[in-house]
Amino acid sequence: MEKRKDTEPHIGNIIKQELQRQGRSITWLASQINCSRENLYKIFRRSWIHTDMLLRICDALNYDFFKVYSNYRNRQSVN
């Protein structure tokens, strides 16, 4: 697997920040997406995520995390 650049989005951190911004708990999100708290902690540490899981998190938090990648890609194509 190719090493990610430092400028690429770290989706785990971004999800964790949005969860905190909304004042929601890890337990709440875990129940919404039907996974364990332990798995959520693993997601927070990762810079990547499977799209099906990301979609479930988007739905639970009512936030389009896919835009993070779109915005990053758009900035890269400008450079």
SULBELHU-V797711 format. One record per residue. N is the residue number from 1. PSI is psi in degrees with one decimal (none if undefined). OMEGA is omega in whole degrees, -180 to 180 (NA if undefined). D_LAST is the distance of its C-alpha to the last C-alpha in whole Angstrom. Layout:
BEGIN
n-><N,N>
psi-><PSI,PSI>
omega-><OMEGA,OMEGA>
d_last-><D_LAST,D_LAST>
END
This chain:
BEGIN
n-><1,2,3,4,5,6,7,8,9,10,11,12,13,14,15,16,17,18,19,20,21,22,23,24,25,26,27,28,29,30,31,32,33,34,35,36,37,38,39,40,41,42,43,44,45,46,47,48,49,50,51,52,53,54,55,56,57,58,59,60,61,62,63,64,65,66,67,68,69,70,71,72,73,74,75,76,77,78,79>
psi-><139.3,139.3,136.9,145.2,153.0,-25.9,-12.9,148.7,140.4,95.1,-32.4,-45.3,-39.5,-41.6,-45.8,-42.0,-41.5,-39.8,-45.0,-40.1,-36.7,-6.8,27.1,154.1,161.3,-38.1,-41.6,-50.6,-41.6,-41.6,-34.0,-35.8,6.2,53.7,169.6,158.5,-38.5,-41.8,-35.6,-42.1,-37.0,-40.4,-42.4,-31.0,-17.1,149.3,-1.2,162.8,148.1,143.5,-35.0,-38.4,-40.0,-39.1,-41.3,-39.9,-39.9,-47.4,-42.9,-42.7,-2.9,50.5,134.6,90.3,-19.1,-27.7,-28.8,-46.1,-40.9,-45.0,-40.4,-46.2,-41.3,-39.7,-36.8,-37.6,-20.8,-34.5,none>
omega-><-178,179,-178,177,180,-178,179,-179,173,-170,178,178,-178,177,-179,179,179,177,179,179,180,179,-179,-178,176,178,179,-178,180,179,-180,-177,176,173,-178,175,-180,178,177,177,177,178,-179,-178,-175,176,-179,179,175,-175,180,177,179,178,178,179,176,-179,-178,-177,-178,-177,-178,179,177,178,177,179,178,179,178,-179,179,178,-180,-178,176,-177,NA>
d_last-><24,21,20,18,15,16,13,14,16,20,22,25,25,23,26,29,27,28,31,32,31,33,36,36,38,37,40,40,36,38,41,38,36,40,39,40,39,38,36,34,34,32,30,29,28,26,22,23,25,27,26,30,30,27,29,32,30,28,32,34,31,31,27,24,22,21,18,17,16,15,13,11,10,9,7,5,5,4,0>
END
